[in-house]
Amino acid sequence: DVNELTGRTGRSDLTKYVISEIIKKIPIKLNFNVLDVGCGDGQFLIESSKTINGKFTGKLIGILPTNEEVERVKSHIEKNYQNNNIPIRIDIGKLGKINLPLSYCDIIICNSVFHVANQTHEDVELALKEFKRILKIGGILFVGELPDKDENIGKDYGDSILSWLFWVLKNQGLKSFFSRLKQTIPALLSKEPFIISPKQKMFHMKPDNFISIAEKYDFELVKNYKHKEINENRIEYLSKTRWDYIFKKK
């Protein structure tokens, strides 16, 4: 399932909800170049293209870290959104190395990225430095779902899939448990691998500290607020640990 690339297994509804909240706060003009860093399944770019009324002269670009992910998402978009008259480009790139010119972007989205893949403080600073390089003066940077503490604390299931399934049942409910159990079946009946993420230390930072670092790279805070999600019954709630930030480049 290409939705796996979002990190929200079996919750495409949650992905669409989070994206809709971002789009409400950051409108796209007809001549904007928009970059989604770590674009997952490309859904933000797809939904953004649906909101653009008129002749769009800008660019919608997503970046992913591997060729396999890039090709998978390109294929997904071409297969499912052929009638979309606004082209979406997916490129290979990483947080600190994005192949775009100086002052190219009007909007950069970096949602649910900094806390994954064992990012370090140095990695995040390199990313902010690169965002500064490719964002226009007055351009908007959105950083979403940055935790203020390590969310992996208490995830003590180690490398045991059985322990992991019981952790899912206890912490995420019956529906998620059966969804994850269904995922493991092909691995049990075939040679297809099934991987649970290693419990690496998660990058996290208190809001005041993150804002202070962003200011070093000429990003002025417009607004920060607790990240909002929905549960499986579509009831909205505020995250206990995650924050969203909107910055403007000075």
N, C-alpha and C positions, 0 to 999 in steps of 0.2 A: 504494500500500500504506500503510494507516494507520500501520503500524509505522515508517515513515519519520520520524514525529514524535518518535520516541525517540532519533533520531540513530544508530541501530544498523541500518543498511541490511541487509536480508536476514537479520538475526539475532534473530528473535522468540524463539528458544530462549535467547539470552543475556539478553534483556529479562526473560523469566520467571524465569531463574535469579537475576539480581540482585534482583528483587522478592522472591523466596522467601527470600533471605538477610536482607533488611530485615525482613520479616514475622516471621522467627524471633526477631529481637532486640527488636522493638517490638510486643508483643501489644496488640490492641485490645479494650477492654471494651465492654459492651453500651450504655453511655450516652456513649461518647466521640464528640466532634466531631473528625474527621480531615480535614486539608487536605493535598493534594498540589500543591505549587507547580511549575508547568511539568510538567503531568501526562502529556505525550506522548500516547500512544494510550489512556490511561485504565486500563492493565493493572494498575497497583498497586491502584487502587480496586476493580477487578473481582476480583482475587485476594484482597484483604482481605475483601470481602463473603462470599467462600466460606468463610472461616475463622470467621465469626461464627455461633455456635450459640446460639439463643435469640432472644427478642424484642428486636431492636435499636432503641433509642430515640435514638441519636445521628445524626450526619450524615457522609456520605462526599462530599467536595467536591474537585473538581479545578479548577485555573485554567490558562488559556492566554492568550496575548497578543493574538490576533486573532479576530474573529467567524468567519472561515472555518474556523480550526482548531477552535473551539468547536462549530460546527455539524457538522463532519466527525466529531468524536469522539462527540458526542451520537448521531448517526445510527448510527455503528458499534456503540455500546453497545445502543441500542434494537433494532437488527437482529439482533445476535448473542447478546444476553444477556437476552432477554425473560422467561425463566423465573426470573431472579434476583429474589428477593422483597425485596431491600434496594435502595432507590433510590439512584442515583448522580447527583450534580449537577455539571454542568460550567459554570463561569462565566468571563467575560472578566476579566483582571486582569494586573498586572505585579508584578515583584519588590517595588518600593517603594510600590505602591498596590493594596491588596487590599480589596475591598468587603465586609468582615466587621466585626462589632462588637468592641469592647474585650473582651479576655479571653474569647474565644469558643471557641478551639481547645484540645483536650487534646493533640493530636499535630500537628506540622507536618513534612512530608517535603519536602525540597528536594534531589533527587538528579539529578546530572549537569546542573546548571543554571548555576552560577556561571561556569563556564569557557567558555560559548558566547555568541554574539551580542555579542562585543566588550565584555563587562562591564568596568567600571573599579573601582578600589578604592572610589570614592565610591558606585557602584551597590550594591556588596556591603554597605557600611555602612548605606545606606538600607534595604536588604532586611532586615538584622538588626534595625534599628530598628522596621520594620513587623512583623516576626515577634514582637518583644517586645510590641508593642501588642496583637496578637490572640491571643497564647498565654496560657493561664491560668498562675498561679503553680504551680510543680510540674509543669507540662506539659513534654513532650519535643519537642525539635527535632533532626531527623536531617538532616545535610548530607552528601551522598555524592558521590564521584568528583571531589573537588577536587584538581587536580594540584599538585605541589610545584615544577614547572618548566613552561616553555612547550613543549607537545607539538607545536607547529607548526614548530619548528626542524627543518630537514631535509626539509620538504615543499616541494621546490623545483620543482614541476611548473607553477607559474604558472597561466595561463588555458588551457593546452592540455589538451584531454580525452585525447588520445593519450598525452601524458606522464603524465597522472594515472592512466590505465589501467595503464601500465607500473609506476608507483609502487605501485599496489594489488597487482599480480602479485608484485613484489619483496618487499613488506612484509607482505602479508596472505594470500598464497597463491593457488593455482589456483582454488579454489572461489569465493573472493571476487571474483577477476578475472572469471570467467564470469558471476557474478551482476551485477556492475557493467556488464559489456559488454552484457548483456541489457537493462539499463536504458537504454542509449544508443540502442538500435535504433529505438524510436518517434520519437526526435528526428531521426534520420538520414532516416527515411522519411516524415516528416510535418512539420507546422508546430509540433508540440508542443515546448516548450522543454526543454532539459536544462541544469541549473545545477550547477556544482561550487562549493563554498563558497570565498569569498575567504579568503586566508590572513591573517586579522586577528590581531593580537596576542592571545594567549590569557591570560585572567586565571589566575594561579597564585599560590600562597602556601605558604611552609613551615609545617608544623603548629604550631610554637610561636607564630609570628606570628598565624596565624588564631585560635588559641585565645585569645590576648591580646586581639584585637579583639572576639571574641564575649563575653568577660568584661566589656567596657565596657558591653554591653547586657544585663547581668544573666544571662548564660548560663553555667552552671557545667558544666565538662566531666565527663561520666560515663565516656566511653571514646572513644579514637580508635585506628584500626588501618588497615593497608594494605587497599585495596579488593580484593575477590576476584572473579574471573570464570571463565568456562570457554571453551576453544577450540572449534573446530568438531567435534572428536572427543569433546567433553564432558569433557575433562581440566581439572581446576581448577588455577588458578595465581594468584599474587599480582601485582597491577599494579606496575610499576616506578616509576610516577609518581603514582598517585592514592591519596587517603586518604578514609576515611569517619569521621564524627564524630557522637557522640550527646551532646547537651547537655540539661540540665534548667534551666528558668527559676527563678531564685531568688525 
